[in-house]
Amino acid sequence: MARYTDAVCKLCRREGKKLFLKGDRCYTNKCSIERRSYAPGQHGQSRKKSSEYGLQLRAKQQARRFYGIQEGQFHKYFLMAERRSGVTGDNLLQICESRLDNVVYLLGWASSRTEGRQLVNHGHFLVNGEKVDIPSYLLKAGDVVSIKKKSLDSEKFKALLESSSRPVPQWLELDKENATGKIVNLPTRDQIETPVEEHLIVEFYSK
């Protein structure tokens, strides 16, 4: 599968907003958006009028980049969302939110979704007591995610757990003492804080 290997700060500048791809750096004045809030490239500072299609495309790209999902998989999630009952846009965000790498990030066990994906790949987490090393693994209501005991003893996780101060979403339940997190329910739209205009994404794929 293709991976984006260029500087991720360029993605934030291209979208004109913080995508929080660099962890703690995004909360400081070192963030590229703070210093250069225009798009990268020779024509980054030129003013461009966006078409309806352009707005829809940008909404889709922003969502993909927030969650770190490649185009093929994102389209697959859209088709899954269409087949589910309810609002397609809400279903799409719910699927993205329920990915294991995203939940690890939301529980404060990674400084960014990118780091969360890497830690899952390295096999540091259990789901319902079983090792899962697939970042795109979709969690269900009632699932329990935990950090492997061996990983808890590492300096990396000790530092992560000590420095974590982000509030945990209502649809997750964090037990700091035992380093476990439970999926209370799959998130509703008002429980998802990712600034995405999902109706534009639905319009983009529905053409």
C-alpha positions in Angstrom: 0.0 0.0 0.0 1.2 3.5 -0.8 2.3 5.7 2.1 2.8 9.4 2.3 6.5 9.9 3.1 6.9 13.7 2.6 6.8 16.2 5.5 3.4 15.9 7.2 3.3 19.6 8.1 2.8 20.3 4.4 -0.6 18.5 4.7 -1.7 20.9 7.4 -0.6 23.9 5.3 -2.4 22.5 2.2 -5.7 22.1 4.1 -5.3 25.5 5.9 -5.9 24.0 9.4 -4.2 21.9 12.0 -4.6 18.2 11.4 -2.6 17.4 14.6 -0.2 15.0 12.8 2.9 15.9 14.8 1.7 15.3 18.4 2.7 17.9 21.0 4.5 20.1 18.4 1.1 21.0 17.0 0.2 22.8 20.3 3.3 25.0 20.2 4.4 28.0 18.1 6.7 25.6 16.2 3.6 24.4 14.3 4.0 25.2 10.6 0.5 26.7 10.4 1.5 29.3 13.0 4.5 30.4 10.9 3.2 29.8 7.4 -0.5 29.6 7.1 -0.6 29.4 3.4 -0.4 26.3 1.1 3.1 25.0 0.2 4.6 25.4 -3.2 5.4 28.2 -5.6 1.7 29.4 -5.9 0.8 28.7 -2.2 0.1 32.3 -1.4 -2.1 33.1 -4.5 -5.8 33.4 -4.0 -7.9 30.8 -5.6 -11.7 30.6 -5.9 -13.0 27.2 -4.9 -15.6 25.4 -7.0 -18.3 23.2 -5.5 -16.2 20.2 -6.5 -13.1 21.7 -5.0 -14.9 22.2 -1.6 -16.1 18.6 -1.6 -12.6 17.3 -2.5 -11.0 19.3 0.2 -13.5 18.0 2.8 -12.7 14.5 1.8 -8.9 15.0 1.8 -9.1 16.7 5.2 -11.0 13.7 6.7 -8.5 11.2 5.2 -5.6 13.1 6.5 -7.0 13.6 10.0 -7.3 9.9 10.4 -4.3 8.9 8.2 -6.3 6.7 5.8 -5.4 6.0 2.2 -7.9 6.7 -0.6 -8.8 3.1 -1.3 -9.6 2.3 2.3 -11.5 5.5 2.8 -13.7 4.8 -0.1 -14.3 1.3 1.3 -15.4 2.9 4.5 -17.8 5.1 2.6 -19.4 2.1 1.0 -19.7 0.5 4.4 -21.4 3.6 5.8 -23.9 3.6 2.9 -25.0 0.1 3.7 -25.6 0.8 7.4 -28.8 2.3 8.6 -28.8 5.9 9.5 -27.1 9.0 8.1 -24.2 8.0 5.8 -21.9 10.9 6.8 -22.4 10.1 10.5 -21.7 6.4 9.8 -18.5 7.2 7.9 -17.1 9.3 10.8 -18.2 6.6 13.3 -16.2 4.0 11.3 -13.1 6.2 11.2 -13.3 6.9 14.9 -13.6 3.2 15.9 -10.3 2.3 14.3 -7.9 0.9 16.8 -5.1 3.4 16.0 -7.6 6.3 16.6 -8.9 4.8 19.9 -5.3 4.4 21.1 -4.7 8.1 20.4 -7.9 9.2 22.0 -7.1 7.2 25.2 -3.9 9.2 25.5 -1.6 6.3 24.7 -0.1 8.0 21.7 0.8 11.6 21.0 -0.7 11.5 17.5 -2.7 9.1 15.4 0.5 8.4 13.4 2.3 7.3 16.5 -0.8 5.3 17.5 -0.7 3.5 14.2 3.0 2.7 14.7 2.5 1.4 18.2 -0.3 -0.8 17.1 1.8 -2.2 14.3 4.5 -3.1 16.9 2.0 -5.2 18.8 1.8 -3.2 22.1 -2.0 -3.6 22.5 -4.6 -6.2 23.3 -8.3 -6.2 22.4 -10.4 -8.3 24.7 -7.2 -10.0 25.9 -5.9 -10.9 22.4 -3.0 -9.2 20.7 -4.0 -7.1 17.7 -1.4 -5.4 15.5 -3.7 -4.1 12.7 -4.2 -0.3 13.0 -7.4 -0.4 10.9 -9.1 -3.0 13.2 -12.6 -1.7 13.8 -13.7 -1.9 17.5 -17.2 -2.6 18.7 -19.2 -1.4 21.7 -18.1 -3.4 24.7 -14.6 -4.1 23.4 -11.8 -3.6 25.9 -8.4 -2.3 24.8 -5.3 -2.6 27.0 -1.6 -2.1 26.9 0.5 -5.3 27.1 2.1 -5.7 30.5 5.6 -6.0 29.0 5.0 -2.7 27.1 3.9 -1.0 30.3 7.3 -1.5 31.8 9.0 0.3 28.9 10.2 3.9 29.3 8.3 4.9 26.2 4.9 4.0 27.7 5.8 5.3 31.2 6.5 8.7 29.6 3.3 8.6 27.5 1.1 7.8 30.4 2.7 10.4 32.7 2.4 13.2 30.1 -1.1 12.4 28.8 -3.6 15.2 29.7 -6.1 15.2 26.9 -9.7 14.6 27.9 -11.1 11.2 26.9 -14.3 11.3 24.8 -17.6 10.3 26.4 -17.9 7.2 24.3 -14.7 5.8 25.8 -14.0 4.7 29.4 -10.4 4.9 30.6 -9.1 3.0 33.6 -5.7 4.7 34.1 -4.7 2.5 37.0 -5.0 -0.7 34.9 -4.2 0.9 31.6 -7.4 -0.3 29.9 -10.0 1.4 27.9 -13.5 0.3 27.1 -15.7 1.2 24.1 -18.9 2.2 26.0 -20.7 2.9 22.7 -19.9 3.7 19.2 -19.7 7.5 18.9 -22.7 9.6 17.8 -22.0 12.7 15.7 -22.1 15.1 18.7 -19.5 13.0 20.4 -17.0 13.3 17.5 -14.8 16.4 17.7 -13.0 16.0 14.4 -13.8 19.2 12.4 -15.0 17.5 9.2 -17.9 18.5 6.9 -19.1 15.0 6.2 -22.0 16.1 4.1 -19.5 17.4 1.5 -17.8 14.0 1.5 -21.1 12.2 0.8 -21.8 14.6 -2.0 -18.3 14.0 -3.5 -18.7 10.2 -3.6 -22.4 10.4 -4.7 -21.6 12.1 -8.0 
